[in-house]
Amino acid sequence: MKQLTHIHSCEEIIKKSTFITIVAPILSAQEAKGFLTEYSDLGATHNCWAYKIGQIYRFTDDGEPSGTAGKPMYNAIDGQEFDNTVALSIRHYGGIKLGTGGLMRAYGGGVSRCLQSADFEIMQDISEVTLSVPFSYIQSVHNLSTSFDATILSENFNESGAIMVISMLSKNTEEFVIKSINASKGTISEIKHP
């Protein structure tokens, strides 16, 4: 999946109507709503939008014929494998009707072209591992975390050592757990979450 690195906008005129498309990275529905409130143009004919955050998505046609704006915009985000993304398309009507196919191409195509010209990064799958670590091996887990470019999210100490939660690339979790257990001669154990 891809994620935008910053807000990006594009403008095009299609049969005298001006379409201003703005795409932005978001992490929550609240961020999407905040972005739409800030960037929508209340003087425009339509403010159509779509967003996708993981399995959550929403879109609206804002007065355009049903299915001609929001859904094609969402399909452009999803089809180009973007996530955590909101798209707003502001239309200033120019007096020439585009028809349903023309509207779908204008809105969906506008988002597609805007995403293609925007800066993005590839999203990595991140997983968390929880380990029960005796005192004598806590530093070993710190060192291993550094070598795996992993982040220790929490260390909760108890009478025998610490429960450590470590975040890393999903593809590295199995190797990390095996190396931790081997380094401790079997005294470190993984705590599986149901």
C-alpha positions in Angstrom: 0.0 0.0 0.0 1.0 3.6 -0.6 0.6 6.6 1.6 0.8 10.3 0.7 3.6 12.3 2.4 1.8 15.7 2.2 -1.2 17.5 0.9 -1.2 17.8 -2.9 -3.6 19.6 -5.3 -4.4 19.7 -9.0 -6.7 21.8 -11.1 -8.3 21.1 -14.5 -11.0 22.6 -16.6 -13.4 20.1 -18.3 -16.0 21.6 -20.6 -15.9 25.0 -18.8 -16.3 23.4 -15.3 -13.3 23.9 -13.0 -12.3 20.8 -10.9 -9.9 21.4 -8.0 -8.8 18.1 -6.5 -6.9 18.0 -3.2 -5.5 14.8 -1.7 -4.0 14.5 1.8 -2.7 11.9 4.2 -4.9 11.1 7.2 -4.9 8.7 10.1 -8.5 8.9 11.4 -12.1 9.7 10.3 -11.8 12.8 12.6 -8.7 14.0 10.6 -10.7 13.4 7.3 -13.6 15.5 8.6 -11.2 18.3 9.8 -9.5 18.3 6.4 -12.9 18.5 4.6 -14.1 21.3 6.8 -10.9 23.3 6.2 -10.6 22.8 2.5 -14.2 22.6 1.2 -15.3 25.7 -0.8 -18.8 26.6 0.3 -19.1 28.9 -2.8 -18.5 26.0 -5.2 -21.3 24.1 -6.9 -20.1 20.7 -5.4 -17.6 19.5 -2.8 -17.4 15.8 -3.4 -15.1 13.6 -1.4 -13.9 10.1 -0.5 -11.5 8.7 2.1 -10.0 5.3 2.9 -8.4 4.3 6.2 -7.7 0.6 6.3 -11.1 -1.2 6.0 -13.0 2.1 6.7 -14.1 4.2 3.8 -16.7 6.9 3.1 -17.7 9.0 0.1 -20.3 11.5 -1.0 -21.6 12.8 -4.3 -22.7 16.2 -2.7 -25.6 16.8 -5.1 -24.1 15.2 -8.2 -26.1 12.3 -9.6 -25.8 9.2 -7.4 -22.6 7.2 -8.0 -21.0 9.8 -10.3 -18.5 11.4 -7.9 -17.8 9.9 -4.5 -17.6 6.2 -5.6 -15.3 6.9 -8.6 -13.1 9.0 -6.3 -12.9 6.2 -3.8 -12.2 3.7 -6.6 -9.3 5.9 -7.7 -7.8 5.8 -4.2 -8.3 2.1 -3.8 -7.3 1.2 -7.4 -3.9 3.0 -7.0 -3.4 1.1 -3.7 -3.4 4.2 -1.5 -4.4 4.0 2.2 -4.9 6.6 4.9 -5.9 9.0 2.1 -8.7 11.6 1.7 -9.6 13.2 -1.6 -11.7 16.3 -2.1 -12.9 17.5 -5.5 -14.3 21.0 -5.7 -16.4 21.7 -8.8 -17.3 25.2 -10.1 -20.0 24.5 -12.7 -19.3 26.0 -16.1 -22.7 25.7 -17.8 -22.1 22.5 -19.8 -23.6 19.2 -18.5 -21.0 16.3 -18.6 -23.5 13.4 -18.3 -23.0 10.5 -15.9 -20.0 9.0 -17.7 -18.4 12.4 -18.1 -18.8 13.1 -14.3 -17.4 9.7 -13.3 -14.4 10.3 -15.6 -13.9 13.9 -14.3 -14.1 13.0 -10.6 -12.3 9.6 -10.7 -9.8 10.7 -13.3 -9.0 13.9 -11.3 -8.2 11.9 -8.2 -6.2 9.4 -10.2 -4.1 12.1 -11.9 -3.6 14.0 -8.6 -2.4 10.8 -6.8 0.0 10.0 -9.7 1.6 13.4 -9.4 1.8 13.4 -5.6 4.7 12.3 -3.4 4.1 9.1 -1.5 5.8 6.4 0.5 5.3 2.6 0.6 3.6 1.6 3.9 5.3 -1.2 5.7 3.4 -3.9 7.7 4.3 -3.4 11.4 3.7 -6.0 14.1 4.2 -6.0 17.9 5.9 -8.8 19.9 5.4 -9.2 23.6 8.3 -10.9 25.5 8.7 -12.0 29.1 12.4 -11.2 29.8 14.5 -12.1 32.9 16.5 -9.2 34.3 19.8 -10.6 33.1 18.6 -10.5 29.4 16.9 -7.1 29.2 20.0 -5.5 27.7 20.3 -8.3 25.2 16.8 -7.6 24.0 17.6 -3.8 23.8 20.7 -4.7 21.6 18.7 -7.1 19.4 16.0 -4.4 19.0 18.6 -2.0 17.7 20.0 -4.5 15.2 16.5 -5.2 13.9 15.6 -1.5 13.8 12.8 -2.3 16.2 11.2 0.1 18.7 10.6 -0.9 22.3 7.1 0.4 23.0 7.0 -0.5 26.7 8.9 -2.2 29.5 6.8 -3.2 32.5 9.0 -4.5 35.3 8.0 -7.3 37.7 9.7 -9.5 40.3 11.5 -11.7 37.7 12.3 -9.2 35.0 10.2 -7.2 32.5 7.3 -7.7 30.0 8.6 -5.9 26.9 6.4 -4.9 23.9 8.5 -4.4 20.8 7.3 -3.0 17.4 9.0 -4.0 14.1 8.4 -5.0 10.5 6.1 -8.0 10.4 8.5 -10.0 8.2 11.1 -9.8 11.0 9.0 -10.9 14.0 9.6 -14.7 13.8 13.4 -14.3 13.5 13.5 -11.7 16.3 11.6 -14.0 18.7 13.8 -17.0 17.9 17.0 -15.0 18.3 15.8 -13.6 21.7 14.9 -17.1 23.0 18.2 -18.5 21.8 20.3 -15.6 23.3 18.7 -16.3 26.7 19.1 -20.1 26.5 15.3 -20.5 26.5 14.5 -18.2 29.5 12.8 -15.5 27.4 9.3 -16.4 26.3 6.9 -14.9 23.9 3.5 -13.9 25.3 0.8 -14.5 22.6 -2.2 -12.3 22.6 -5.6 -13.9 22.0 
